[in-house]
Amino acid sequence: MLAFGFEKPRQLWCHITNAMKQYMQASSSACVKTVSERQECMIGWKPPLMGWVKINFDGASQGCEQAGCGGLVRGDTGEWL
Protein backbone atom coordinates (compact mmCIF):
# COMPACT_ATOMS: atom_id res chain seq x y z
CA MET A 1 0.00 0.00 0.00
CA LEU A 2 1.41 3.37 -1.04
CA ALA A 3 0.58 6.93 0.02
CA PHE A 4 -2.91 8.35 -0.56
CA GLY A 5 -4.53 4.90 -0.63
CA PHE A 6 -3.09 3.97 -4.05
CA GLU A 7 -2.34 0.31 -4.51
CA LYS A 8 -0.37 -1.06 -7.46
CA PRO A 9 -2.58 -3.36 -9.60
CA ARG A 10 -1.74 -7.03 -9.17
CA GLN A 11 -2.13 -7.82 -12.88
CA LEU A 12 -0.93 -4.67 -14.59
CA TRP A 13 -1.61 -5.90 -18.15
CA CYS A 14 -5.23 -6.65 -17.20
CA HIS A 15 -5.64 -3.19 -15.68
CA ILE A 16 -4.21 -1.52 -18.81
CA THR A 17 -6.40 -3.60 -21.13
CA ASN A 18 -9.54 -2.70 -19.19
CA ALA A 19 -8.60 0.99 -19.18
CA MET A 20 -8.07 0.90 -22.96
CA LYS A 21 -11.46 -0.79 -23.50
CA GLN A 22 -13.18 1.87 -21.39
CA TYR A 23 -11.38 4.63 -23.32
CA MET A 24 -12.36 3.15 -26.69
CA GLN A 25 -16.02 2.84 -25.61
CA ALA A 26 -16.08 6.41 -24.32
CA SER A 27 -14.35 7.91 -27.36
CA SER A 28 -16.63 6.10 -29.82
CA SER A 29 -19.75 7.49 -28.12
CA ALA A 30 -18.37 10.98 -27.40
CA CYS A 31 -19.78 12.55 -30.56
CA VAL A 32 -23.51 12.35 -29.95
CA LYS A 33 -25.45 15.17 -31.55
CA THR A 34 -28.62 16.43 -29.94
CA VAL A 35 -31.16 18.95 -31.15
CA SER A 36 -32.21 21.64 -28.71
CA GLU A 37 -33.90 25.00 -28.85
CA ARG A 38 -31.83 28.06 -28.06
CA GLN A 39 -33.02 29.83 -24.95
CA GLU A 40 -31.76 33.16 -23.65
CA CYS A 41 -32.09 34.37 -20.08
CA MET A 42 -30.60 37.20 -18.04
CA ILE A 43 -28.27 36.12 -15.26
CA GLY A 44 -26.28 38.01 -12.66
CA TRP A 45 -23.28 37.37 -10.47
CA LYS A 46 -23.84 37.10 -6.74
CA PRO A 47 -20.88 37.30 -4.34
CA PRO A 48 -20.00 34.35 -2.11
CA LEU A 49 -20.20 34.50 1.68
CA MET A 50 -17.58 36.58 3.47
CA GLY A 51 -14.20 34.83 3.50
CA TRP A 52 -15.07 32.59 0.53
CA VAL A 53 -14.21 32.77 -3.19
CA LYS A 54 -16.34 31.91 -6.20
CA ILE A 55 -15.13 30.25 -9.38
CA ASN A 56 -17.09 30.95 -12.57
CA PHE A 57 -16.25 29.02 -15.72
CA ASP A 58 -17.75 28.10 -19.06
CA GLY A 59 -16.87 25.93 -22.00
CA ALA A 60 -17.89 25.22 -25.56
CA SER A 61 -17.20 22.70 -28.28
CA GLN A 62 -17.52 22.61 -32.03
CA GLY A 63 -18.32 19.09 -33.10
CA CYS A 64 -15.96 16.46 -31.74
CA GLU A 65 -12.73 18.10 -32.83
CA GLN A 66 -12.40 21.40 -30.94
CA ALA A 67 -13.24 22.45 -27.40
CA GLY A 68 -12.24 25.19 -25.03
CA CYS A 69 -12.99 26.59 -21.60
CA GLY A 70 -12.14 29.50 -19.40
CA GLY A 71 -12.93 30.94 -16.03
CA LEU A 72 -12.16 33.37 -13.27
CA VAL A 73 -11.99 33.47 -9.49
CA ARG A 74 -13.52 36.32 -7.47
CA GLY A 75 -13.42 37.15 -3.79
CA ASP A 76 -16.35 38.04 -1.54
CA THR A 77 -16.20 41.72 -2.58
CA GLY A 78 -16.12 40.94 -6.30
CA GLU A 79 -12.37 41.42 -6.80
CA TRP A 80 -10.66 39.18 -9.36
CA LEU A 81 -8.08 36.88 -7.79
Gaussian input, Z-matrix of N, CA and C with variables (Angstrom, degrees):
# hf/3-21g

backbone

0 1
 N
 C     1     B1
 C     2     B2     1     A1
 N     3     B3     2     A2     1     D1
 C     4     B4     3     A3     2     D2
 C     5     B5     4     A4     3     D3
 N     6     B6     5     A5     4     D4
 C     7     B7     6     A6     5     D5
 C     8     B8     7     A7     6     D6
 N     9     B9     8     A8     7     D7
 C    10    B10     9     A9     8     D8
 C    11    B11    10    A10     9     D9
 N    12    B12    11    A11    10    D10
 C    13    B13    12    A12    11    D11
 C    14    B14    13    A13    12    D12
 N    15    B15    14    A14    13    D13
 C    16    B16    15    A15    14    D14
 C    17    B17    16    A16    15    D15
 N    18    B18    17    A17    16    D16
 C    19    B19    18    A18    17    D17
 C    20    B20    19    A19    18    D18
 N    21    B21    20    A20    19    D19
 C    22    B22    21    A21    20    D20
 C    23    B23    22    A22    21    D21
 N    24    B24    23    A23    22    D22
 C    25    B25    24    A24    23    D23
 C    26    B26    25    A25    24    D24
 N    27    B27    26    A26    25    D25
 C    28    B28    27    A27    26    D26
 C    29    B29    28    A28    27    D27
 N    30    B30    29    A29    28    D28
 C    31    B31    30    A30    29    D29
 C    32    B32    31    A31    30    D30
 N    33    B33    32    A32    31    D31
 C    34    B34    33    A33    32    D32
 C    35    B35    34    A34    33    D33
 N    36    B36    35    A35    34    D34
 C    37    B37    36    A36    35    D35
 C    38    B38    37    A37    36    D36
 N    39    B39    38    A38    37    D37
 C    40    B40    39    A39    38    D38
 C    41    B41    40    A40    39    D39
 N    42    B42    41    A41    40    D40
 C    43    B43    42    A42    41    D41
 C    44    B44    43    A43    42    D42
 N    45    B45    44    A44    43    D43
 C    46    B46    45    A45    44    D44
 C    47    B47    46    A46    45    D45
 N    48    B48    47    A47    46    D46
 C    49    B49    48    A48    47    D47
 C    50    B50    49    A49    48    D48
 N    51    B51    50    A50    49    D49
 C    52    B52    51    A51    50    D50
 C    53    B53    52    A52    51    D51
 N    54    B54    53    A53    52    D52
 C    55    B55    54    A54    53    D53
 C    56    B56    55    A55    54    D54
 N    57    B57    56    A56    55    D55
 C    58    B58    57    A57    56    D56
 C    59    B59    58    A58    57    D57
 N    60    B60    59    A59    58    D58
 C    61    B61    60    A60    59    D59
 C    62    B62    61    A61    60    D60
 N    63    B63    62    A62    61    D61
 C    64    B64    63    A63    62    D62
 C    65    B65    64    A64    63    D63
 N    66    B66    65    A65    64    D64
 C    67    B67    66    A66    65    D65
 C    68    B68    67    A67    66    D66
 N    69    B69    68    A68    67    D67
 C    70    B70    69    A69    68    D68
 C    71    B71    70    A70    69    D69
 N    72    B72    71    A71    70    D70
 C    73    B73    72    A72    71    D71
 C    74    B74    73    A73    72    D72
 N    75    B75    74    A74    73    D73
 C    76    B76    75    A75    74    D74
 C    77    B77    76    A76    75    D75
 N    78    B78    77    A77    76    D76
 C    79    B79    78    A78    77    D77
 C    80    B80    79    A79    78    D78
 N    81    B81    80    A80    79    D79
 C    82    B82    81    A81    80    D80
 C    83    B83    82    A82    81    D81
 N    84    B84    83    A83    82    D82
 C    85    B85    84    A84    83    D83
 C    86    B86    85    A85    84    D84
 N    87    B87    86    A86    85    D85
 C    88    B88    87    A87    86    D86
 C    89    B89    88    A88    87    D87
 N    90    B90    89    A89    88    D88
 C    91    B91    90    A90    89    D89
 C    92    B92    91    A91    90    D90
 N    93    B93    92    A92    91    D91
 C    94    B94    93    A93    92    D92
 C    95    B95    94    A94    93    D93
 N    96    B96    95    A95    94    D94
 C    97    B97    96    A96    95    D95
 C    98    B98    97    A97    96    D96
 N    99    B99    98    A98    97    D97
 C   100   B100    99    A99    98    D98
 C   101   B101   100   A100    99    D99
 N   102   B102   101   A101   100   D100
 C   103   B103   102   A102   101   D101
 C   104   B104   103   A103   102   D102
 N   105   B105   104   A104   103   D103
 C   106   B106   105   A105   104   D104
 C   107   B107   106   A106   105   D105
 N   108   B108   107   A107   106   D106
 C   109   B109   108   A108   107   D107
 C   110   B110   109   A109   108   D108
 N   111   B111   110   A110   109   D109
 C   112   B112   111   A111   110   D110
 C   113   B113   112   A112   111   D111
 N   114   B114   113   A113   112   D112
 C   115   B115   114   A114   113   D113
 C   116   B116   115   A115   114   D114
 N   117   B117   116   A116   115   D115
 C   118   B118   117   A117   116   D116
 C   119   B119   118   A118   117   D117
 N   120   B120   119   A119   118   D118
 C   121   B121   120   A120   119   D119
 C   122   B122   121   A121   120   D120
 N   123   B123   122   A122   121   D121
 C   124   B124   123   A123   122   D122
 C   125   B125   124   A124   123   D123
 N   126   B126   125   A125   124   D124
 C   127   B127   126   A126   125   D125
 C   128   B128   127   A127   126   D126
 N   129   B129   128   A128   127   D127
 C   130   B130   129   A129   128   D128
 C   131   B131   130   A130   129   D129
 N   132   B132   131   A131   130   D130
 C   133   B133   132   A132   131   D131
 C   134   B134   133   A133   132   D132
 N   135   B135   134   A134   133   D133
 C   136   B136   135   A135   134   D134
 C   137   B137   136   A136   135   D135
 N   138   B138   137   A137   136   D136
 C   139   B139   138   A138   137   D137
 C   140   B140   139   A139   138   D138
 N   141   B141   140   A140   139   D139
 C   142   B142   141   A141   140   D140
 C   143   B143   142   A142   141   D141
 N   144   B144   143   A143   142   D142
 C   145   B145   144   A144   143   D143
 C   146   B146   145   A145   144   D144
 N   147   B147   146   A146   145   D145
 C   148   B148   147   A147   146   D146
 C   149   B149   148   A148   147   D147
 N   150   B150   149   A149   148   D148
 C   151   B151   150   A150   149   D149
 C   152   B152   151   A151   150   D150
 N   153   B153   152   A152   151   D151
 C   154   B154   153   A153   152   D152
 C   155   B155   154   A154   153   D153
 N   156   B156   155   A155   154   D154
 C   157   B157   156   A156   155   D155
 C   158   B158   157   A157   156   D156
 N   159   B159   158   A158   157   D157
 C   160   B160   159   A159   158   D158
 C   161   B161   160   A160   159   D159
 N   162   B162   161   A161   160   D160
 C   163   B163   162   A162   161   D161
 C   164   B164   163   A163   162   D162
 N   165   B165   164   A164   163   D163
 C   166   B166   165   A165   164   D164
 C   167   B167   166   A166   165   D165
 N   168   B168   167   A167   166   D166
 C   169   B169   168   A168   167   D167
 C   170   B170   169   A169   168   D168
 N   171   B171   170   A170   169   D169
 C   172   B172   171   A171   170   D170
 C   173   B173   172   A172   171   D171
 N   174   B174   173   A173   172   D172
 C   175   B175   174   A174   173   D173
 C   176   B176   175   A175   174   D174
 N   177   B177   176   A176   175   D175
 C   178   B178   177   A177   176   D176
 C   179   B179   178   A178   177   D177
 N   180   B180   179   A179   178   D178
 C   181   B181   180   A180   179   D179
 C   182   B182   181   A181   180   D180
 N   183   B183   182   A182   181   D181
 C   184   B184   183   A183   182   D182
 C   185   B185   184   A184   183   D183
 N   186   B186   185   A185   184   D184
 C   187   B187   186   A186   185   D185
 C   188   B188   187   A187   186   D186
 N   189   B189   188   A188   187   D187
 C   190   B190   189   A189   188   D188
 C   191   B191   190   A190   189   D189
 N   192   B192   191   A191   190   D190
 C   193   B193   192   A192   191   D191
 C   194   B194   193   A193   192   D192
 N   195   B195   194   A194   193   D193
 C   196   B196   195   A195   194   D194
 C   197   B197   196   A196   195   D195
 N   198   B198   197   A197   196   D196
 C   199   B199   198   A198   197   D197
 C   200   B200   199   A199   198   D198
 N   201   B201   200   A200   199   D199
 C   202   B202   201   A201   200   D200
 C   203   B203   202   A202   201   D201
 N   204   B204   203   A203   202   D202
 C   205   B205   204   A204   203   D203
 C   206   B206   205   A205   204   D204
 N   207   B207   206   A206   205   D205
 C   208   B208   207   A207   206   D206
 C   209   B209   208   A208   207   D207
 N   210   B210   209   A209   208   D208
 C   211   B211   210   A210   209   D209
 C   212   B212   211   A211   210   D210
 N   213   B213   212   A212   211   D211
 C   214   B214   213   A213   212   D212
 C   215   B215   214   A214   213   D213
 N   216   B216   215   A215   214   D214
 C   217   B217   216   A216   215   D215
 C   218   B218   217   A217   216   D216
 N   219   B219   218   A218   217   D217
 C   220   B220   219   A219   218   D218
 C   221   B221   220   A220   219   D219
 N   222   B222   221   A221   220   D220
 C   223   B223   222   A222   221   D221
 C   224   B224   223   A223   222   D222
 N   225   B225   224   A224   223   D223
 C   226   B226   225   A225   224   D224
 C   227   B227   226   A226   225   D225
 N   228   B228   227   A227   226   D226
 C   229   B229   228   A228   227   D227
 C   230   B230   229   A229   228   D228
 N   231   B231   230   A230   229   D229
 C   232   B232   231   A231   230   D230
 C   233   B233   232   A232   231   D231
 N   234   B234   233   A233   232   D232
 C   235   B235   234   A234   233   D233
 C   236   B236   235   A235   234   D234
 N   237   B237   236   A236   235   D235
 C   238   B238   237   A237   236   D236
 C   239   B239   238   A238   237   D237
 N   240   B240   239   A239   238   D238
 C   241   B241   240   A240   239   D239
 C   242   B242   241   A241   240   D240

   B1=1.4469
   B2=1.5264
   B3=1.3248
   B4=1.4575
   B5=1.5218
   B6=1.3142
   B7=1.4682
   B8=1.5211
   B9=1.3090
   B10=1.4628
   B11=1.5232
   B12=1.3068
   B13=1.4575
   B14=1.5203
   B15=1.3357
   B16=1.4564
   B17=1.5174
   B18=1.3168
   B19=1.4574
   B20=1.5243
   B21=1.3078
   B22=1.4541
   B23=1.5327
   B24=1.3430
   B25=1.4668
   B26=1.5261
   B27=1.3293
   B28=1.4659
   B29=1.5276
   B30=1.3196
   B31=1.4642
   B32=1.5291
   B33=1.3128
   B34=1.4521
   B35=1.5232
   B36=1.3244
   B37=1.4687
   B38=1.5206
   B39=1.3258
   B40=1.4612
   B41=1.5306
   B42=1.3202
   B43=1.4571
   B44=1.5297
   B45=1.3239
   B46=1.4657
   B47=1.5223
   B48=1.3135
   B49=1.4670
   B50=1.5263
   B51=1.3231
   B52=1.4656
   B53=1.5237
   B54=1.3237
   B55=1.4655
   B56=1.5239
   B57=1.3328
   B58=1.4702
   B59=1.5280
   B60=1.3220
   B61=1.4706
   B62=1.5229
   B63=1.3403
   B64=1.4616
   B65=1.5305
   B66=1.3302
   B67=1.4606
   B68=1.5240
   B69=1.3258
   B70=1.4733
   B71=1.5283
   B72=1.3340
   B73=1.4623
   B74=1.5218
   B75=1.3329
   B76=1.4628
   B77=1.5214
   B78=1.3383
   B79=1.4619
   B80=1.5189
   B81=1.3244
   B82=1.4605
   B83=1.5238
   B84=1.3193
   B85=1.4627
   B86=1.5242
   B87=1.3357
   B88=1.4635
   B89=1.5227
   B90=1.3074
   B91=1.4618
   B92=1.5292
   B93=1.3039
   B94=1.4528
   B95=1.5192
   B96=1.3123
   B97=1.4556
   B98=1.5256
   B99=1.3135
   B100=1.4580
   B101=1.5215
   B102=1.3045
   B103=1.4566
   B104=1.5190
   B105=1.3127
   B106=1.4677
   B107=1.5197
   B108=1.3162
   B109=1.4557
   B110=1.5180
   B111=1.3103
   B112=1.4615
   B113=1.5220
   B114=1.3134
   B115=1.4512
   B116=1.5210
   B117=1.3038
   B118=1.4531
   B119=1.5218
   B120=1.3343
   B121=1.4581
   B122=1.5233
   B123=1.3151
   B124=1.4557
   B125=1.5262
   B126=1.3232
   B127=1.4558
   B128=1.5211
   B129=1.2821
   B130=1.4574
   B131=1.5144
   B132=1.3172
   B133=1.4541
   B134=1.5188
   B135=1.3227
   B136=1.4583
   B137=1.5212
   B138=1.3187
   B139=1.4728
   B140=1.5289
   B141=1.3404
   B142=1.4635
   B143=1.5324
   B144=1.3126
   B145=1.4657
   B146=1.5215
   B147=1.3222
   B148=1.4568
   B149=1.5357
   B150=1.3495
   B151=1.4604
   B152=1.5258
   B153=1.3241
   B154=1.4618
   B155=1.5246
   B156=1.3339
   B157=1.4647
   B158=1.5138
   B159=1.3306
   B160=1.4657
   B161=1.5154
   B162=1.3158
   B163=1.4626
   B164=1.5195
   B165=1.3309
   B166=1.4579
   B167=1.5192
   B168=1.3261
   B169=1.4557
   B170=1.5141
   B171=1.3192
   B172=1.4575
   B173=1.5158
   B174=1.2910
   B175=1.4530
   B176=1.5123
   B177=1.3047
   B178=1.4586
   B179=1.5196
   B180=1.3208
   B181=1.4630
   B182=1.5139
   B183=1.3103
   B184=1.4577
   B185=1.5147
   B186=1.3197
   B187=1.4549
   B188=1.5186
   B189=1.3151
   B190=1.4664
   B191=1.5182
   B192=1.3195
   B193=1.4542
   B194=1.5225
   B195=1.3424
   B196=1.4585
   B197=1.5189
   B198=1.3244
   B199=1.4562
   B200=1.5166
   B201=1.3054
   B202=1.4530
   B203=1.5157
   B204=1.3252
   B205=1.4515
   B206=1.5244
   B207=1.2880
   B208=1.4482
   B209=1.5093
   B210=1.3175
   B211=1.4499
   B212=1.5086
   B213=1.3234
   B214=1.4483
   B215=1.5187
   B216=1.3300
   B217=1.4641
   B218=1.5217
   B219=1.3327
   B220=1.4582
   B221=1.5275
   B222=1.3155
   B223=1.4561
   B224=1.5145
   B225=1.3300
   B226=1.4658
   B227=1.5290
   B228=1.3568
   B229=1.4577
   B230=1.5240
   B231=1.3306
   B232=1.4486
   B233=1.5147
   B234=1.3415
   B235=1.4698
   B236=1.5315
   B237=1.3348
   B238=1.4626
   B239=1.5188
   B240=1.3074
   B241=1.4704
   B242=1.5154
   A1=108.29
   A2=116.13
   A3=121.70
   A4=109.78
   A5=116.02
   A6=121.90
   A7=111.59
   A8=116.98
   A9=125.18
   A10=112.74
   A11=119.31
   A12=121.70
   A13=114.23
   A14=118.91
   A15=120.77
   A16=109.09
   A17=115.37
   A18=120.46
   A19=108.45
   A20=117.51
   A21=122.27
   A22=109.15
   A23=117.77
   A24=120.12
   A25=110.82
   A26=115.72
   A27=119.71
   A28=111.36
   A29=116.90
   A30=121.14
   A31=107.33
   A32=115.73
   A33=121.82
   A34=112.14
   A35=118.36
   A36=121.07
   A37=110.73
   A38=118.01
   A39=121.58
   A40=110.19
   A41=116.77
   A42=122.08
   A43=110.53
   A44=117.26
   A45=121.71
   A46=110.63
   A47=117.73
   A48=121.85
   A49=110.83
   A50=116.83
   A51=120.01
   A52=111.58
   A53=116.91
   A54=120.33
   A55=110.75
   A56=117.05
   A57=120.32
   A58=110.70
   A59=118.44
   A60=121.32
   A61=110.40
   A62=116.69
   A63=120.39
   A64=110.82
   A65=117.23
   A66=120.98
   A67=110.74
   A68=116.93
   A69=120.81
   A70=110.60
   A71=117.80
   A72=120.54
   A73=110.80
   A74=116.54
   A75=120.50
   A76=111.55
   A77=117.41
   A78=119.44
   A79=111.81
   A80=118.59
   A81=119.96
   A82=111.35
   A83=118.27
   A84=120.48
   A85=112.24
   A86=117.84
   A87=120.92
   A88=113.05
   A89=118.24
   A90=120.56
   A91=110.32
   A92=116.56
   A93=121.75
   A94=107.25
   A95=116.65
   A96=120.64
   A97=109.42
   A98=115.24
   A99=120.70
   A100=108.74
   A101=115.84
   A102=121.64
   A103=107.17
   A104=116.30
   A105=119.70
   A106=109.45
   A107=114.63
   A108=119.58
   A109=109.41
   A110=116.32
   A111=120.86
   A112=108.28
   A113=115.15
   A114=119.91
   A115=108.72
   A116=117.28
   A117=122.06
   A118=109.79
   A119=115.64
   A120=119.83
   A121=108.47
   A122=116.13
   A123=121.83
   A124=108.84
   A125=115.76
   A126=120.15
   A127=109.17
   A128=117.90
   A129=121.77
   A130=110.30
   A131=115.66
   A132=121.22
   A133=109.40
   A134=116.27
   A135=121.06
   A136=107.58
   A137=117.62
   A138=119.98
   A139=111.41
   A140=115.82
   A141=119.36
   A142=110.24
   A143=116.12
   A144=120.90
   A145=110.00
   A146=116.62
   A147=121.79
   A148=110.15
   A149=114.89
   A150=120.38
   A151=113.80
   A152=117.63
   A153=121.79
   A154=109.38
   A155=116.29
   A156=122.37
   A157=107.97
   A158=115.64
   A159=120.91
   A160=108.34
   A161=115.91
   A162=122.03
   A163=107.68
   A164=116.93
   A165=122.68
   A166=107.83
   A167=116.87
   A168=120.06
   A169=109.85
   A170=114.92
   A171=121.70
   A172=107.91
   A173=116.36
   A174=120.77
   A175=110.70
   A176=115.73
   A177=121.34
   A178=108.89
   A179=115.31
   A180=119.35
   A181=109.20
   A182=115.00
   A183=121.56
   A184=106.30
   A185=115.86
   A186=119.86
   A187=110.14
   A188=115.58
   A189=120.68
   A190=111.71
   A191=117.62
   A192=120.39
   A193=114.45
   A194=117.85
   A195=120.13
   A196=110.13
   A197=116.30
   A198=121.40
   A199=108.62
   A200=115.89
   A201=120.23
   A202=110.38
   A203=115.84
   A204=119.92
   A205=108.78
   A206=115.81
   A207=121.19
   A208=109.40
   A209=115.80
   A210=118.17
   A211=111.89
   A212=115.18
   A213=121.06
   A214=109.36
   A215=114.72
   A216=121.78
   A217=107.43
   A218=116.73
   A219=121.79
   A220=109.85
   A221=114.90
   A222=121.04
   A223=111.72
   A224=116.45
   A225=120.94
   A226=114.37
   A227=117.89
   A228=120.62
   A229=112.08
   A230=116.90
   A231=121.48
   A232=114.96
   A233=118.03
   A234=120.45
   A235=110.49
   A236=115.88
   A237=121.00
   A238=108.45
   A239=116.71
   A240=121.14
   A241=110.36
   D1=129.25
   D2=-179.56
   D3=-103.64
   D4=-179.51
   D5=180.00
   D6=-60.46
   D7=153.44
   D8=176.56
   D9=64.22
   D10=21.82
   D11=175.66
   D12=75.63
   D13=11.62
   D14=179.21
   D15=-83.35
   D16=133.80
   D17=177.73
   D18=-124.01
   D19=131.59
   D20=179.31
   D21=-63.31
   D22=131.73
   D23=178.73
   D24=-60.22
   D25=141.91
   D26=-179.16
   D27=-71.22
   D28=-41.03
   D29=178.00
   D30=-115.72
   D31=88.72
   D32=-173.47
   D33=-58.10
   D34=-43.21
   D35=-179.06
   D36=-60.94
   D37=-36.70
   D38=179.36
   D39=-68.54
   D40=-40.31
   D41=178.02
   D42=-62.94
   D43=-44.60
   D44=-179.90
   D45=-65.62
   D46=-42.30
   D47=179.26
   D48=-61.82
   D49=-44.21
   D50=178.82
   D51=-64.94
   D52=-39.82
   D53=178.16
   D54=-63.63
   D55=-40.73
   D56=178.71
   D57=-65.61
   D58=-40.05
   D59=178.38
   D60=-62.35
   D61=-43.80
   D62=178.65
   D63=-63.39
   D64=-40.69
   D65=178.57
   D66=-63.01
   D67=-45.63
   D68=-178.69
   D69=-63.30
   D70=-40.39
   D71=178.23
   D72=-64.65
   D73=-43.42
   D74=-179.02
   D75=-67.20
   D76=-42.39
   D77=-177.26
   D78=-71.35
   D79=-28.64
   D80=179.38
   D81=-75.42
   D82=-23.53
   D83=-179.66
   D84=-105.63
   D85=8.75
   D86=-175.30
   D87=-75.60
   D88=-18.65
   D89=-176.44
   D90=-105.41
   D91=67.84
   D92=178.24
   D93=-101.13
   D94=123.35
   D95=-178.73
   D96=-96.57
   D97=134.09
   D98=177.40
   D99=-123.07
   D100=154.33
   D101=178.64
   D102=-106.07
   D103=127.61
   D104=177.98
   D105=-142.98
   D106=154.33
   D107=177.07
   D108=-82.50
   D109=144.77
   D110=177.75
   D111=-80.46
   D112=132.93
   D113=-179.08
   D114=-131.69
   D115=130.41
   D116=179.67
   D117=-109.63
   D118=139.98
   D119=176.32
   D120=-148.70
   D121=150.04
   D122=179.46
   D123=-83.87
   D124=132.19
   D125=178.22
   D126=-128.05
   D127=162.10
   D128=179.39
   D129=-141.03
   D130=154.47
   D131=179.33
   D132=-87.19
   D133=135.08
   D134=175.81
   D135=-119.32
   D136=133.83
   D137=-177.51
   D138=-68.23
   D139=153.03
   D140=175.52
   D141=-75.80
   D142=175.06
   D143=176.48
   D144=-62.93
   D145=156.67
   D146=-178.97
   D147=-57.06
   D148=132.51
   D149=-180.00
   D150=89.53
   D151=-3.82
   D152=-179.90
   D153=-108.42
   D154=167.32
   D155=172.37
   D156=-122.38
   D157=161.00
   D158=178.15
   D159=-126.42
   D160=135.12
   D161=177.88
   D162=-108.53
   D163=122.50
   D164=175.32
   D165=-112.92
   D166=131.50
   D167=178.54
   D168=-146.97
   D169=162.52
   D170=-179.34
   D171=-150.92
   D172=160.60
   D173=178.84
   D174=-149.78
   D175=164.92
   D176=179.34
   D177=-153.03
   D178=157.56
   D179=175.80
   D180=-139.60
   D181=155.10
   D182=176.42
   D183=-122.41
   D184=101.53
   D185=-175.95
   D186=66.04
   D187=-144.36
   D188=-179.41
   D189=-107.06
   D190=2.89
   D191=-172.53
   D192=-99.65
   D193=-34.56
   D194=-173.55
   D195=-127.91
   D196=140.28
   D197=176.05
   D198=-150.99
   D199=156.04
   D200=177.87
   D201=-155.83
   D202=163.39
   D203=177.86
   D204=-154.17
   D205=164.84
   D206=178.02
   D207=-161.68
   D208=166.56
   D209=-179.49
   D210=-170.49
   D211=177.20
   D212=177.74
   D213=-148.34
   D214=160.35
   D215=179.40
   D216=-119.85
   D217=131.37
   D218=179.27
   D219=-125.40
   D220=148.21
   D221=176.22
   D222=-84.81
   D223=-177.17
   D224=-175.23
   D225=-71.18
   D226=-10.03
   D227=174.50
   D228=-105.68
   D229=7.12
   D230=178.16
   D231=93.48
   D232=-2.60
   D233=-178.54
   D234=-71.00
   D235=142.82
   D236=177.39
   D237=-77.43
   D238=134.67
   D239=-179.47
   D240=-106.89

